[in-house]
């Protein structure tokens, strides 16, 4: 009789332990499901933004850069900021030791520091894969306004290509 009671107590403890383990696993599962729902809602809210980034990554870097610079430059008068040159930037120093595809572009501007700072901020905001490689600032030619001189900016950007 004692052995039967011991077996019964052992069985009840086993069932209780199994039940507690299953209850903990179910609670963890429900927490994970709720967490997944929250993440899915956040991603759904950003889907338009992700589409924008994907679209820009699919286009050629030079094309996107040219479009964006042209749009931003419309905000400035030639006395404030002028685009002087767009040229290939050469081999990217950052990307040359990697197997990732990249492009480099050099932009030269003349004008004031404020407009240039605004332009760079706008470009870096709207082109997701952009990386500033170098920025050289020097005193440019006289502006015709007394002793004032424009600044000359030489900016080299690198951009990573989307892997196919």
N, C-alpha and C positions, 0 to 999 in steps of 0.2 A: 504494500500500500504506500509506503514511504517513497519507493522508487517511482510509482505512478504519479504521486504528488510532485516530486522533483521534476519529472519529465513534463508535467503539465505547466509548472512554473517556468521551466526553461523555454517551453513552446510559447507561452504568453509573452515572456521577455523578448523572444525572437520576433514575434509578430509586432510587438510594440516598437522595437528598434527599426524593423523594416518599415513600419508605418511612418515613423518620424523621419527616416531617410527619404522616403517618397514624398512626404510633405515638404521637406526642405528643398528637394529637387524641383517640385512643382512651383514653389515660391520663387526660386531662382529663375525658372523658366518664365514665369509671369513678369518678373522684373526685366528680363532680357527682351521679351516681346514689347513691353511698354517703352523701353529704351529705344528699340528699333523703330517704333511708331514715331517717337519724337524726332529721331534722326531723319526719317523719311519725310516728315513735315518740313523740317528745315531745308532739306535738299530740294523738295518740290518748290519751296518759296524761292530758291536760288536757281531754278532750272533755266530761266531766261538769261541770267548772268553767265551760267555755264555754256549756254548755246553761243553767247557772244564770244567768249574766250575760244571755244572750239572753232567757230567761224574764222576768227583772226589767225588762229594757229594753222588753219588749212590754207589760207592765202599766202602768197609770197611775202616775205618780210619787207622787201624793198617797196612793193606795191602798197602795203599797209602803212609803212613809214611815210611814203610820199603823200598818200591821202591825208593822213593825220597832220603832217607838218603844214600842208597847204591849207587845211581847214583852220588850224590854229593861227597861222600867219595872217589870215584875213582880219583878225582882231587888232592888228597893229598897223600903225602908219609906218612908212619907210624910214621916217626919222627916228622911230623907236627901235625897230628891229628889222633887219633885212637878211634874207637867205642869200648867201653868196655862192655856195657850192654844195652839191651832193655828189659824193664819189664813193667807190668801194673802199672799205676800211682796211683792206689787207687781211692777212691771217690773224685771227683772233688769238691774242696771247693767252687768254683764259681757256679757250677751247682746243688749242692745238695739241694738247696732251691727252685729249679724250677722243673716244670714237663717235661721240655725238655730233650730229650734223649742225653746223652753225653758219651764220652769215655775219658780215661786219659791214658797217656803213659809216662814212665820215660826213659830218655836216659842218659847214662853216657859216657863221653868222656875224653880222656887225650890228651893234646897237647898245642898248643899256642893259645893266645887270638885272633889274627888276623884270622886264619883259622876257629876258632869256631864262630867268629862274622859273617864271610862269610857264613858258613853253616846255621846258624840260619836265616840269611836274606833270603837265598835261600829257605829254608823250609817254612818260613812264607809267601813268595811270591807265591809259587806254590800250597799250600794247603789252600783253601779259608776259611774253617771253623775253622782254628787253633787259639788257644788262649794260650799265655804263662801263665802258672799257677805259676811256680816258677823257679828260677835259682840260684843255689848255686855254688860258685867258691871257691876252696881251693887249697893249694899247694899240688901237688902230689909227686910221687916218683922221685928220681934223674934221669936225662936223660943220664948220662954217659959222658957228655960234661963239665967236670970240676965241678963247684959248681951249675950249672944250674939245675933247677927242672921244670918238667912239671906242668901245671895247671890241676886240675881235675874239670870237669864241670858236674853237675847233673841238668838236665833240665826236667821239667815236663810240658807237653802240654796237654790241654784239647781240644776236638773237639766236635762240635755239630753235631748231626745227622739230616738229612733232614726229615722233618715231612711228613708222607704219607697221 
